[in-house]
Amino acid sequence: MAIDNVLKLYSETIRSEFLHYGYWNNPELIDYNKVTLNEIKTAQNKYIENLSSYIPNNVKTILDVGCGIGGNTKFLINKGYNVEALSPDDYQKSILNKKFNGKIIFHHTKFEDYISQNKYDLILESESACYIKIEKGFKKAKEILNHGGYLLVSDYFVYFRDETKNPHLKSSHDLNKYLSSAKEYGFKLIKEYDQTENTMPTLDYAKYFFERFINPSLEYGIYSLNKNFPKISMIFKKLASSKFNKKKEQLKLINSNEFRKYRKYMIFLFQKENI
Ligand SMILES: C[S@@+](CC[C@H](N)C(=O)[O-])C[C@H]1O[C@@H](n2cnc3c(N)ncnc32)[C@H](O)[C@@H]1O
C-alpha cells in the first residue's frame, strides 16, 4: 500500500517514535527561542502518558489503529498491555518490523477493511480518527470490540465552519457529526477532554522555526538565483508561482490561532453499549 510522504518526512526529521502533536503541560510558560528537539520528544511522550491515563482498569488487549511508527504501541506494551498494531502504510510497516523484530502482531490494512477473528478490550485511535471514514470506522469498532469494550480517540475535529477555504476545514471530521454517529452506532461517551491548548505549542514552534530559519533561507536562495542565474530564475518564477501561492495558504496549518478558530483537539473515551 502507498506511503504517506508527509508523515515519513516528520518521522525522518523529528526522529521521535511518534507522529502526533505532543502534549505540553504549561503552554503559557514556553520560550520558543529555547525549545529543543528533545523537549518536543518529551512532549510527545507526555501525550501518550496522558492519553493512556484514560484507559479503564479492566482493559488488557488493545488494537493501536493507525499506529504510525510504533511509539504508542511500544509505550503500551511496556505498561503491560497486550497490543496489536495496524496501519495501511508501507513505510510504517517496515519501521514496525525493524522496531519489534516480528514480535508483535501487525495488520497491514486500512481499519475500515480490517477483517479480524480477534476481539479487543480497547481500540486506540491516536491522531488516526481523522483518516478513517466516520461510519465505517464506528461499524468496524463495534464489530471487533468485546462487550463493554472501549474506543479511545485523540484527534482534532472541526467545530466551526465559514465560507472560506481555510485548510483547517479539510482533513478532519466534523465534531457534531462524529459524536452523533458514535451514538447511532451504540457508543456512549463516558469521558472527554479538550486538549487544544496543550497541543498548540507544537504548531507555535513549527511557525517560529519556519519564520526564523526556513523563510529567510528561501528568501536568500531566491535572491541568489535571481542574481546569478536571472534567466533560470524568470522561468522558475513563471512555473512555480501558482504552486507557491497554494503552499503559502498551507502555512495557515501551522498558525495556532487559525487552528483554534476552526478546530478542537479532543480526547474522547467511548464505551460500546451492549445493544
Ligand atoms: C498522524 S499519524 C498518527 C500515528 C500514531 N497513532 C501516533 O499517535 O503517533 C496517522 C496514522 O493513521 C494511519 N492511517 C491513515 N489512514 C488510515 C486508515 N484508513 N485506517 C487506519 N489507519 C490509517 C496512518 O498511516 C498513520 O499511521
The ligand as an SDF file (V2000), in Angstrom:
LIG
                    3D

 27 29  0  0  0  0  0  0  0  0999 V2000
   -0.7340   11.2140   12.2820 C   0  0  0  0  0  0  0  0  0  0  0  0
   -0.3970    9.5050   12.2240 S   0  0  0  0  0  0  0  0  0  0  0  0
   -0.5540    9.0470   13.9240 C   0  0  0  0  0  0  0  0  0  0  0  0
    0.3420    7.9020   14.2670 C   0  0  0  0  0  0  0  0  0  0  0  0
    0.3010    7.4000   15.7050 C   0  0  0  0  0  0  0  0  0  0  0  0
   -1.0010    6.9360   16.0860 N   0  0  0  0  0  0  0  0  0  0  0  0
    0.7870    8.4370   16.6810 C   0  0  0  0  0  0  0  0  0  0  0  0
   -0.0210    8.8920   17.5230 O   0  0  0  0  0  0  0  0  0  0  0  0
    1.9780    8.7640   16.6420 O   0  0  0  0  0  0  0  0  0  0  0  0
   -1.8390    8.8130   11.4520 C   0  0  0  0  0  0  0  0  0  0  0  0
   -1.8220    7.3070   11.3040 C   0  0  0  0  0  0  0  0  0  0  0  0
   -3.0630    6.8450   10.7440 O   0  0  0  0  0  0  0  0  0  0  0  0
   -2.7730    5.9240    9.6950 C   0  0  0  0  0  0  0  0  0  0  0  0
   -3.9330    5.8060    8.7750 N   0  0  0  0  0  0  0  0  0  0  0  0
   -4.2430    6.5430    7.6900 C   0  0  0  0  0  0  0  0  0  0  0  0
   -5.3810    6.0870    7.1220 N   0  0  0  0  0  0  0  0  0  0  0  0
   -5.8080    5.0400    7.8900 C   0  0  0  0  0  0  0  0  0  0  0  0
   -6.9240    4.1380    7.8180 C   0  0  0  0  0  0  0  0  0  0  0  0
   -7.8520    4.2660    6.8780 N   0  0  0  0  0  0  0  0  0  0  0  0
   -7.0070    3.1630    8.7470 N   0  0  0  0  0  0  0  0  0  0  0  0
   -6.0850    3.0420    9.7330 C   0  0  0  0  0  0  0  0  0  0  0  0
   -5.0260    3.8790    9.8450 N   0  0  0  0  0  0  0  0  0  0  0  0
   -4.8810    4.8700    8.9370 C   0  0  0  0  0  0  0  0  0  0  0  0
   -1.5020    6.4880    9.1010 C   0  0  0  0  0  0  0  0  0  0  0  0
   -0.8460    5.5660    8.2590 O   0  0  0  0  0  0  0  0  0  0  0  0
   -0.7540    6.7780   10.3850 C   0  0  0  0  0  0  0  0  0  0  0  0
   -0.2290    5.5930   10.9290 O   0  0  0  0  0  0  0  0  0  0  0  0
  1  2  1  0
  2  3  1  0
  2 10  1  0
  3  4  1  0
  4  5  1  0
  5  6  1  0
  5  7  1  0
  7  8  2  0
  7  9  1  0
 10 11  1  0
 11 12  1  0
 11 26  1  0
 12 13  1  0
 13 14  1  0
 13 24  1  0
 14 15  1  0
 14 23  1  0
 15 16  2  0
 16 17  1  0
 17 18  1  0
 17 23  2  0
 18 19  1  0
 18 20  2  0
 20 21  1  0
 21 22  2  0
 22 23  1  0
 24 25  1  0
 24 26  1  0
 26 27  1  0
M  CHG  2   2   1   9  -1
M  END
$$$$
